[in-house]
Amino acid sequence: MATATVLGACGGGGGTAEAGGATAPATVPELTDEPLTLSFIWFEWPPAQALEDFANAEYTKERPNVTVEVNTVPNANWHDAMFTQFAARQTDFDIAILDSQHIGEAVTNGNIVELTEFIEGNIETDAFDPYLLAAYGQYPQAETGKRDESASMYGLPLLGDTWTMIYRKDLIGDEPPQTWDEMIAVAEQCQADNPGVSGLAFHQANGSDAAAVTYNTVNGLYGGNLWDAASRQIDGVLNDEAGHRAMDVLVNEMKPLTAAGSGNWFIDEVNAAVAQGKACIAFNWIAASGGLLDPEQSTLGATREEILDTLGFATLPTQETDLVPLGGMGMHVSAYAAAEHQAEALNFMKWFLQEDTQKKWAAAGGVPSRTDALESPEFLEAGPFNQVYADSVSRMRDMWNVPEYARLVDIENTSVNAALNGAMDPREALDTIAVEQQQILDSSGSGGL
């Protein structure tokens, strides 16, 4: 596919973030009237089908010549499925749905279109929490929770997300635990009182970012830090006293409360344990939790209402801090899509982030990013976990947003998973992560955050 002629080249095609790449115009270029398929790439989970259904029901009302396809791959293959095509400078997708941490790699390789001027002229940036704009589109990243108005933008929010705590009201009561230590104690008692039901269910797999996000969440709650972004220092920061305390809690206090054979669980396995009544307390991404309310998938009730009499959804308990993991993804235009496809992608993004569209997306089961949509009845009444997300936005912490992200997360997943499965001592595991991640950063220069 030829790079779009409507975009201006600002430097070499495979250079650095400083050199730049294709840049979107300040306005949407002229759109074609010919039939066109606008293609996304994402991973396999319910929001992918929801997006395709929503777009083909709503976007085609104003662009009837356009069909939207959301192509999916297994979660573990998501990064490579996109970046293999990026490396070939040819993609069969127009919009890549990137995790926040993928942005640095895509920008430094010139894989996605810079959207700074386009966003200034077409998106009501004041309608969004600044952190959400930064997390899903800004590079280089600013301090977590902040947006740098002078930084360039390369994406726009598609789906916000974080973890929710899912708990059995019939087993532990209507009021959820308020601290992490209390949560562990409640889970332990519930497991003791209910043979065959595990106290906890959470992500442990060595794939995607499963085990890493679990450790990072506990790390943040116990006052730890993943790194010192300004100095690019991990060794001695991640594995400080708070970091080791978090690993000890995860491996020695939480892991014994999980089901036998759960050492490689991720999203689907946690949901299955909840739906089958096999967990007292579980943690999962909000956007993946909708199926828990489906009576056809659950043994907890014959109707949605009966299930909700049994299941509760709450924000994560606090501990030393109140931090929660940033989830969700952004939309990013492939630098290798044809001109008419890039123009359509820009038009779709402008349409998708309007207030009315965001409220419809919320009603359809999506997690919007506009503040007015997040606070709307369309969102807050659409699911029992939506208020959890609205209450969690101000508490979010992201991972490292650097081009080396994929290698950093692989290191962490491997060793956290090994510690959870008894193959590594937890202290050794964390020290290994810190040393190996530091080697990656030291060998790759000073790019990134």
N, C-alpha and C positions, 0 to 999 in steps of 0.2 A: 504494500500500500504506500502511496506517495504521501509524504508529509504535507499537511494542508498549506496551500498557498495563501490562505487568509491569515496565517500566523506569521509574525515576524521572527526571524532568526536573530538571536542575541549572542551567539557564540558557537563553539563547536558542538556537534551532536552528542558526543560522549564525554564531555568535559566535567568540570566541577560545578558546585553550586554557584561559585563566584563567576565562572564563565557563562553560565546560563544556557538556555535552550530556547525552544519555541515559546512564544508569548501570545496569549489570547488578545484579540482586539478589545477596545473599550465597549463596543456594542455587539450584539448578536449579528453575525453576517447574514446575508440573504439566504433563506432556506429553500430547499428544493421542493417542488410539488410532486416529484416522482416518488414511487414507493420506496421506502427506506426502512431497514431494520437497524434499530439502535441497540447495540449489544453491550451488556455488562458482563463482568466476571466476578464471582464471589465464591464462597464455599457453601457446602450443602447444609442448610438448616432452614427452619420454617420462614424466617424473614425474607429469604431469597425468593421463594414462591410468592409470598405476600407482596413483595415489591413488583414482581412481574405482573401479577393480577391487578394490582392497584394502578400501575402505569397504563396498562392496556384498557382499563376501564375509564380512567380519568384523563390522561394526557392525550389520548386519541380523540377526545372531544374537540380539541382545538387543532390537533395535528392528525387528521384521519388517515393520512398516507403513511403514518409511521407505526411500525410494530416494535414493541420492546421485548427483548429476550434477555433473561438473566441466566447465563450459563454458569454451572456450578461444578466444583471439584471437591473431593474430600478435604476436610479442614487441614489435615497434615500436609497436603500437597498444594495448598492455596498459594503460599509465597512463591514456590518454585514454578507453579503454572503460569504466574504472571511474569516473573523475572526471567524465565527462560525465553519467553517471547520478546520481552524488552531487550534482552541481550542480542537477539537476532534482528532487532530494529524493524520488526514486522509483527503486528498483533491482529488477532481475529476478534478483538474486543475494542470498543470505542471508549468505554468508561471502566477504569479499574477501580474496584472498591478496595481501598488499601486500609490496613490497620494504621493507627497513628505512627507507629514506629517504622513503618515501611517507607515513609515519605522521604527521609534523608537519603536512603539508597536510591530511590527513584529520581530525586532531584539531582544528585551528584552525577548520575549517569545520563541525565538529559532525557529521561523516559516519559515525563509528564509535562504538561503545558503550564506555564506560569499564568496565574489568573488575577494578579494583583489589580490591574487597571479594570478588568472586567468586573471584579467584585465591587470596586469602588463605585462603578456606574450603574450596577444592576441589582445589588443585594443590599437589603436594609440591615447593615451590620449592627446597628444599635438595637435591633430586635433580638439579638442573641447574647447569651452569656459570653463574654470575651474569651473565656477559657475554651469553650467548645469550638469557637472559630480557630483559635490557636492550635488546639489539639488535633483537629482533623484537616488542617490546611497549611499552617504556618511552618516555614523553614528558613533559617534555623529557628529552633524552638527557643522561647524565653523561659524564665523560671516557671516551674510547674504552677498552674493556676493563673498565669498572667498571659497577656497578649502584648507583643511588641508591635506597635503601630507602624514602625519603620521596616519591619521584616516583610519579605515577600510571601505571597499566598499561592498555594498550588492545589488546593482542594477545598471542598465545602462539605458540611456535615450531611450524612445520609441517615444514619441510625445512631442514636445515643444509647448507652448501655452502662450498667454496673452490676455488681452482685446484689442479690436479695437473699436474706435468710428465710428459709422455708421451714416452718415448724408445725408439729402435730399438736393442735390445740386440745385434742381429746386426750393426749398423753402428758403434756407438760403444762397445760393451762392456757388461758386466753392471752396472758401478758408475756411477751417474749423476754428473754434475758437481756439485760442492759449493758453488761460488760462481757468481754471475751472470756475472762476467768469464770464468771458466773455461767456463761453459756456452756463451757466445758463441764462444769459441775452438774448442770442440769442434764446435759446429754449423758453423762456417766450414770446418773441416777435413773434416767429413763431406760437406758440399756439394761441396767440391773433389774428393773421392775417389769420388763417386757421381753422375755426370752424370744429369740428369733428376730428382734428388731435392733439394728445397730444404732448407737448413739448419734453418729455423724455420717454424712456422705458429702464428699467434696472431690475436686479434681486432683488427680495424682499422676496422670499419664505423662510419659516421656514423648510428647508430640505436640505440635503447634506451640502454644505457650502455657499449657495446662498446669504442670507442676510448678512452673516459675511464677505464674500469677498467684497461685495459692501461697507459696512462700512469701512473695512480695507483699501480699495483703497482710499476712501475720506480721511480717517485718515492720510495716508501716504502723500498725496498731500498737506494737510494743515500743514504738519510738525510734525504730531504725531508719537508716537511709540506704538507698541502693548504690549511691555514689556521690562524690562531690563534682557536680557538673562543671564548675568553673575551672577546676584543675584537672578534670578527667581522671580522678583518683577513685578506684574501687577497692583495691586491697587496703585494708585497715579501716575502711568506712563500712562496707557491707558486713564484714566479719568483725565488727566491734562487739562490745558487751551486749548491746541491745539486739544486734543481729543474731548472735549466738543464742540469746534467750529465746528469740522468735523461732529459731530452728529447733531448739529443745522442746518448746511448746508444741510445734507441729508434729515432730516425730515421736516424742515420748508421752505427750498428753492427748493429742488429737488422733493420731494414727491408731492407737489401741481401741478406739471407739468406732472404727470403721469395719465394714463387713470383710470377711475372709475373701481373698481374691480381688479386692478392690484397688490393688496397686496400680492398675492402668486405666482407671475410670476417668471419663471426661464428661461432656455435657449429657449425652444420651444415657449413659449408665447411671448418673446421678438422678436424672428424671425418672428412669425406670424404677430405681429403688424407692423414690418418693411415691410414685403412682401405685406401686405394689404394696405400700404400707410397710416397707422394710427399713425406714430411717426415722429417727425422732426429729433430727434437725439436719438440714442440708443447705448447701450454698450453690447457687448457679446464676448464670447470666439472666437478667430479666427478659431479654428478647427471646430467650430459648425456653421460657417457662409457661407459655400459653397452653401447651398441650396438657399440662397438669390439670387443667380444668375440664378436659374432655372426658365424659363418662365412658366413652368407648376405649380409652387408654388407661383408665384408672379403676382400682378396686376399692376406692375410698368413698364412692357414692354413685348412685344411679343418675344423678342430675348434677349440674354445675353448682346449684345451691347446696346440695348435700356435701359435695366435695369441699366447698368453702366453709361449711360447718366444722370440718375436720382440719383443713390446712389454713395456716396463717402466713402472711408475708410481711417482713419487716426490714428496715434498714439494718446494716451490720451493727452489732454491738460495738461500743467503744472500749478503749483500754487506756493506754498512755496518750493516745491521740484518737481522732475520729476518722482517720483516712480510710477511703474505700478505693477499689481499683477503677480506673477509667476503662470503659469498654467502648464499643461502637466503632464506626468506620466512616470514612469520607469518600466522596466521589472525585475522581481524578481523570482528566482527559488524556488519553494516550497520544503521545507526540507522533505516533506513526499511523494514526487513523486518517482516512481520506478527508479532504476538505469539507465535503458536505456532511460527513458524519461528525466531525469536530464542531461544526456550526450547530447541528442538531443537539449535540451533547450540551453545549453552552445554553441553548434555549431550554432544554429539559431542566437543567440545574436552576436556571432563573425561575422557571415555573414551579419547580418542586419546593423551593424555599419561600414562596409567598405564603401569607398568613392563612388564606382559605385552604390552600393545598395541604399545608402542614396539619391543619385541624382534621381534614379528611384522612390524611395518612394516619393520624392518631386514632381516629375512629375505626380505621381498617386494621388496627393492630400494630402499627408502627410506633417507634419511639422518636418523636420529633425533637428538634434542637432549638427552635424558636421559643423564646420565653412565653410569648402570648399563647402559643399552642400547648406548651408544657403546663400552663396554669389553667387551661380551658377545660370545661366539662367534657368535651369530646375526648380528651386524653385521660383525665383523672377518673372518669367513670367507665372507661373502656376495659379496665382490668384492675384486679386487687393489688397488683404490684406497681401500678403506675405512680401512685403517690410516693412509693419508695424511691423511684428514680428521681422525681421532682425534689425530694428532700435530700437526695444524695449528691446533686450536682456540685454544690459548694464544698463537698468533702473529697473530691476526686484527686487521685495522684496517678500520674502516668509512669511508664518505664523510660528507659533511655531512648531518646529520639535522635539516633545517629545512624550513619550509613552502615555501621558494623552491627546493627541490631540483630540480624538473623544469626550471626555467629555467637553473640552474647547470650541470646535466649536459648540456643541449642546447648551451650555449656551448662546453663543453669538448670534447664529441664533434666538433663542427663543426671546430674549429681543430686538434685532434690529427689528425683524419682528413685535413685539408688538408695538414698537415705531412708525414704519412706518404705522401701521394700527390703530393708535390712542388709543391703549389699555394701553400704558405706556407713561409717560412724558419722553422726550428724555434724560434729565439730569438724571432722576431717572434710566432709562434703562441702561445708560452707567455705572453709579455707581454700579448698581446691577451686571452687567457683571464683572466689575473689582473685586468686593468683592467675588463673587462666584467662579470666575476663580482662584483667589488667594487662596481660601480655598482648591481647588483641588490640586494646586501645593504644598501647605504647608503640606497637609496630605499624600503626596506620596513621600516624600524624595527629594533627590537631583540628581536623574537620569536625563538623557536627555542632552540637549545642555550645 
